[in-house]
Structures are given as structure tokens and as C-alpha cells.
């Protein structure tokens, strides 16, 4: 019951006061959500619309939601299946998830990760080394992917 009332509160807040560039809605059931993140200005993802799937576990908020990109994205911390390497998406001791965090915070963290990749904790080693050692090529590839997969 706690999960349902908390999710309802969070979704209503996301609908009335969404973080800039982020939308989130129910996809049928209460525990199956979808979100869209707009690529940030001055990033290679600018003008892209990225769709995400959010699956809320039974034990939420004591366990983080499972979030993955449905739109392909060229990023060192996001793999080809859309999985995201981000500490707030994992439980301690390896992760930084806390029940005080919410879906809005997570989506904002993902948006920040898109703008500021963390090449030292990559899911995609090849993209990470490209980001570190050949940033121009990385930016070119990321822009191409954004146009191809996330363009309107």
C-alpha cells in the first residue's frame, strides 16, 4: 500500500511540476512507467528525445526502480540494451540508492549523466576510451546516433 500511495504522489508531482526537459507517465499499470528526457542544450544529444522504461519493484522505495533507455544512445555509461551505469540506481554497498530519493531525482540524475558522462565507470569501454582520448570523434558519433534514433 505504501508503494502505491507514494507512486501516485510522485506521478502527480511529475505531472504538475516536472523537472525541465523531463516527462513521465504511467504505461498501463502503476509499476510500469515511461519517461522522456530531452537532450540537453550544448550536448551531443541536443534536440533528441530519449524514451525510457521504468519498472517499479514491489519493495519500492526500499529498492530502486529499474530504468533503461528504450531509445539507442551513444554514451559510455549506457549499453546497447539501454542499461544505465549510475550509482543511485543501485542499492548500497555498491550503489547510492536511498528511500528518500524518488523517480524525479533519478530522471534528473540520468539527464545530468547524459550531459556529463563518467568515463571512469563505463558500461561501454570502447565509447569510454573514445570519450577520453578522442572527444571530437565521440561527439560526432553521439550526434549521429541522436539524429538517427532520437530525432523528432
QUIUR-V158711 format. One record per backbone hydrogen bond with DSSP energy under -1.0 kcal/mol. CO is the residue of the C=O (numbers start at 1). NH is the residue of the N-H. If there is no record, write none. Layout:
# QUIUR-V158711
co:CO nh:NH
co:CO nh:NH
This chain:
# QUIUR-V158711
co:1 nh:5
co:2 nh:6
co:3 nh:7
co:4 nh:8
co:5 nh:9
co:6 nh:10
co:7 nh:11
co:8 nh:12
co:9 nh:13
co:10 nh:14
co:11 nh:15
co:12 nh:16
co:13 nh:17
co:19 nh:22
co:21 nh:38
co:23 nh:36
co:25 nh:34
co:27 nh:29
co:29 nh:32
co:31 nh:56
co:32 nh:27
co:33 nh:54
co:34 nh:25
co:35 nh:52
co:36 nh:23
co:37 nh:50
co:40 nh:43
co:43 nh:46
co:45 nh:48
co:48 nh:39
co:50 nh:37
co:51 nh:70
co:51 nh:71
co:52 nh:35
co:53 nh:68
co:54 nh:33
co:55 nh:66
co:57 nh:60
co:59 nh:62
co:66 nh:55
co:68 nh:53
co:73 nh:75
co:75 nh:78
co:76 nh:123
co:76 nh:124
co:77 nh:85
co:79 nh:82
co:82 nh:69
co:83 nh:79
co:86 nh:89
co:87 nh:90
co:87 nh:96
co:90 nh:97
co:91 nh:95
co:98 nh:101
co:102 nh:106
co:103 nh:107
co:104 nh:108
co:105 nh:109
co:106 nh:110
co:107 nh:111
co:108 nh:112
co:109 nh:113
co:110 nh:114
co:111 nh:115
co:112 nh:116
co:118 nh:121
co:124 nh:128
co:125 nh:129
co:126 nh:130
co:127 nh:131
co:128 nh:132
co:129 nh:133
co:130 nh:134
co:134 nh:138
co:135 nh:139
co:136 nh:140
co:137 nh:141
co:138 nh:142
co:139 nh:143
co:140 nh:144
co:141 nh:145
co:142 nh:146
co:143 nh:147
co:144 nh:148
co:145 nh:149
co:146 nh:150
co:150 nh:49
